[in-house]
Amino acid sequence: MNQSFPAIDHIIEEMRSCIQELQDQDPQHYSRYPMSLAGEAEEQPFHNIVSKYALPEEYLYFLKRYAPQSVTWSTGDYVNLDIFGAMDLERGQWGYSHNPETNEVFEEWPSHYLVIASDEGDPYCIDLSRGDTVVYAAEHGTGSWDFDIAYDNLTDFLRSVLLPPSSSLDWDTDESETYTYYKIFITGEGSNKLKTLAFIKKKFSCDYAQARAYMESMPLLVYKGIHQGAENVEAQLKEIGAEYEKREISLAEFIQ
């Protein structure tokens, strides 16, 4: 396999940086529940899947170089996304294409779909009949599989674990965009205490008594998210004359 995929290399480095920071922040937790995107797949498991499936080159590259075993992400719109590695790709098909105990093949499952990841039972698949890495997704438990295109390629799918939840965005975003994350704290009432109090009341959907209690516990976190939202909140705080601190944070701090 001589072909390289620099876009995959780049996104893996971002994912590794996030994993390392999470592990540094809570080594006890991650010693029990390790996350890893390091090292090449062992030859035998990799050979087994290559001999069984006609995998696209981009996906082979990812499995061979970066994914000897599965890694789980709980970021953005994902609850517990298991991205399968070379050692557990076959196990990832269990319950979707067939029953591993009875070897029953499920007729309703598209025979050319390979599950590359699963989020709480919702499968993410590539269509082996196409030869590319367009990623399809469907909701489980509905009685039938209704697949839609989720991502145009494997790189976009991997990048999605580094994105904020779509529900937190009030604007259209480009999935290829690199995000910068911020926290904003109100640090003082500023030039107009009543306007700052009204901002806090609206922000936390509380009454004035609770808003005053929040104001007494400054610095008060009023925003955590990507740069577009931070710019919006910052503009509001400037307009009302509140004192605030805007602090850039890492992805690992954002998702905790």
N, C-alpha and C positions, 0 to 999 in steps of 0.2 A: 504494500500500500504506500505508494510514493506521493500521491496527491495530498496537498495540504489545504486546510480550510482556516485561514487567518481569522475570520469572523467568529468561528467556534473558539479558537484559541483566546481571543480577546474576551469573550463573554465568560469563559471558564475562569480566567484570571480575576474578573470581577466577583464571580461566585466564590472563588477560593478566598479572596480578601474578606468577604462578608463572613464566611465560615470561620476563618481564623480569628476575627474580632469577636464573634459570638463565643468561641471557645475560650478566648482570653478573659472575657467578662464573667463567664460562669464555667470554670473548668470542671467543677464537681458534676454538674448536670451533663456536660458533654463527654465526660469520661464514661458515664452510664449509657448515654444515647449519642454515640459518635456520628459525626457527619464528615464525609471525605469525598474529595474529587482529586485524588492523588494516585499516581502510579498507573502503569498499564495493566490491562486485563491479562490474567494468566492464559497461557497458550491453549490448554485443553478446553476450558469453558468457551473461549472465543472461537476455537475451531468447531466446537459442537454447534454453535448457533450459525456460523457461516455455512456449515455443511447442510443445515436444515432450512435456512431462510435465504432468499435472494435479497439481501439488504442493500439499500442505496449507499454509495460511497461516503457521503457526508455522515450518515448514521454510523457506519462502520468505523469511521475515523473517531467519532465521539466515544463509542464503546471501547475501542482498542486503547486509546490514549488516556481517557479520563474517567471511565466508568466501569471499574472492575465489579462493583456492587452498587446496590441502590442507595440513593440519598433522598432524604425527606425534607421538604420545605413547607413552612407554614407562613407564607407571606402573601401580600396583596390579596387577590381574590381566592387564594387557595386555603383550604382548611388543613389538610395533611397530604401534600402532593408527593407520592413516591415515584421518583424517576428511576426506572429499572436499569440495572447494569448488566454486564455480560453474564455474571454468575446467576442472576435471578430473572433474566428475561423470559425464560421458559415458564417459570412459576408465575410470572405476570399474566400469562394467558389463562391461568386456571379460573374457571367460573365464567369466562367470557366465551371462548371458542369451544371449550370442552370441559367435562367433569374429570378431574385427575384420578378419582377413585374408581369410577366405572368405565373410563375412557369413552363415555358417550360424547359424540360430537353434536353441538347445538346447531341445528339447521338454520335458526334465525340469525346467527352471527355471520357477517360477511367473511367468507373463507380467506380472502386476501388481506384482511385487516390484522395488523400486528399491534398489540397494546404496548406502548413504550413508557406509559406512566398512568397512574390512577390517583384520583383525588377523592378519598372517601367513597370509592366505588365507581365514580364517574371515569370512564376510560378515555385516554388520549392515544390516538392510533395513527399509524402511517399506512397508506394503501400500497402494498407491495406490488400490485399490478401496474402502478404508475412509474416506479423507478425514481421518484423524487421524495422529498421529506415534508410535503404538505401535511399538517397535523389536523386530524379530525377529532371531534369530541362529541359525546352524547351523555345524557343524564340516565343513570341507572334507576331501576325500580319503576319504570313507567309502563311495562308490559311489552314494549318493543324498542328496538334501537333506532333512534332518529338522529343520524350523524349530520353535523354541520362542520364546515371548515372553521377551525379555531385560529390557526396560524399558517402563514404562507410557507414557512420552512422551519427546520429544526432550530436555527439560530434565534428566530423570533420567539419560538416556544421557550427556549432556555432563558432568553432575556426577560420573559414575562415574570419570572420569579423575583426579579429585581424591581418590578414596578409597584407603585402604590395601588391600593384597592380602587377599582373603577368608581365605586360609590363615593369616594372622597374627592372626585374630580368634577368641577363644574365647567369644564372646557374640553374640547377635543384634543387628544394627545397622539403623538406619533410613537408607535411601539419601538421604533429604532432610536428614539431620543434617549440620551443619557441624563438622568435626573440628579439634581442636587437637593438635599434634604435639609430642612431647617426646623428649629424650635424658636418660638417668639414668646417672651415673657413680658408682662406688664410689671414694671419695677417701681412705678410711682403714679400718683393720681394726676400729676401734670398741672397744666394751667387751668383746667376746667374739671373740677372733681365730679360735678353732676353728669357731664358727658361721659367721663370714664366709667362712672357707676352704671350709666345706661348701657354702655357697650358691654360691660360684664354681665348685666342682667339679661341682655339679648343673647350673648354668647352662650351662657349656661342655662338659658330658659328657666330662670329662677326669679324670685321676688326680690324687692329691694333690700330686705333684711339679710337674705342670703348673699346678695351681691356685696353688701357692706362687709360681711364676714369674709368673703373672698378677698376683698380689697385689703383687709387687715392682715392677710397671710401672704403678702408679696415677698419674693417674686412669684407671680401667678402665670402659669403656663396657659396660653390662650390659643396656641397653634402648634401643630406638629405635622409636617407634610412637605410637599415638593415646592420648588421655587415659585411657580405661578401663584399658588395659594398664599405663600408667604408675602409676595409683593402686594397682593390684595389686602391682607390684614395689616401690613405695614402702612399702606396708604391710609387706611381707616384710622389707625392710631395717630398718625401724623396730623390728620384732619381734626381730631378732637383734642390734640395737644397732650396726649398721654406720654408718660415716660416708659420706654420699653427697651428690651435687649433682643436682638436677632442673632441667633447662634447657628452656624452650620454644623450639621451632625452627619454621621455615617449611616449607611443603610442598616447596619446591625443595630444601631441605637434607635433608628426609626421603627424597626419591626418589633422591638422588644416592648 
